Amino acid sequence: MAETKSAPTVGSAGASAGQANIHESPTHKAIVPLPGQKVKNESTTALVIVERKGGFYADSRNVAEWVGKRHDHLIRDIDGYCDDLQNPTLGNADNKGIPRPEEFFIPGKFKAETGNGMNRQYRLYWITRKGCEFVANKLTGRKGTLFTAAYIERFHQMEQLLELRTECPALTEAIAWRHENPQAYHFSNEFDMINRIALGMKAKQFKAAHAIDPSAGSIRPYLTPEELGLVNILQRVDIGLVYAGLSAEQREGLLRQRAAEARLVRLAGRGRPS
């Protein structure tokens, strides 16, 4: 069903507000075990990676559920890891090649309601990708396998999102505005659709077909001028279609029509006498 909210002008305050949803930390109401609360052995909650202060982090409250621990127990474990990294008996971390704790775990706080209806402040850690690997290495069996797969996939998705925002900020603003709670796949799906129409394949397939390193960022540097021109046209058109509230199927149909028109114009231009 099409969205009913009014579309802001591209680049307006309304669009920026939509984009801000990408950066906000989720409420975590369903995944915040207070001290003393038990958690399930296996999480049914998606692993959430948030962007804050220019970096991507997992929230220790969310991670606690994934690894099957009480949050205060995970905090205790991370405190121990940080103490070990700063242990004087191991030498000065700055000149002995031992990473600082902040490369893995960033201290933070959150407020939660206690049993008597009062709000109380609790500790948390913002966990970097390296920190997630640190935690995963302490786990064994199924928990470790599932958590490792989840954090690798989620961090990869967020890195892809960063690349897409850099490639076409106006389109990512439009996509963020359209969705109440924008997820990484909302952005990747839209850009994949445009690449399929313009190039006949997704970016991942394009890299494989042209022997491009899979870890490379945007494929734009590898496109021909004609391919890049068509991608740019479709991205600009898609911005308006997203704000118009059209469904994915409607957008794809109109974009395919626009791509066909652009190709006909290009062919006609080649046929003109010099």
Secondary structure, DSSP 8 states (H G I E B T S, - for coil): ----S----TTSHHHHHHHHHHHS----GGG---TT----SS--S---EEEETTEEEEEHHHHHHHHT--HHHHHHHHHHHHHHHT-GGG--TTTTT---GGGTEEEEEEEEE-TTS-EEEEEEEEE-HHHHHHHHHT--HHHHHHHHHHHHHHHHHHHHHHHHHHH-HHHHHHHHHH-SS--HHHHHHHHHHHHHHHHSS-HHHHHHHTT--TT---SGGGS-HHHHHHHHHHHHHHHHHHHTT--HHHHHHHHHHHHHHHHHHHHHHHHS--
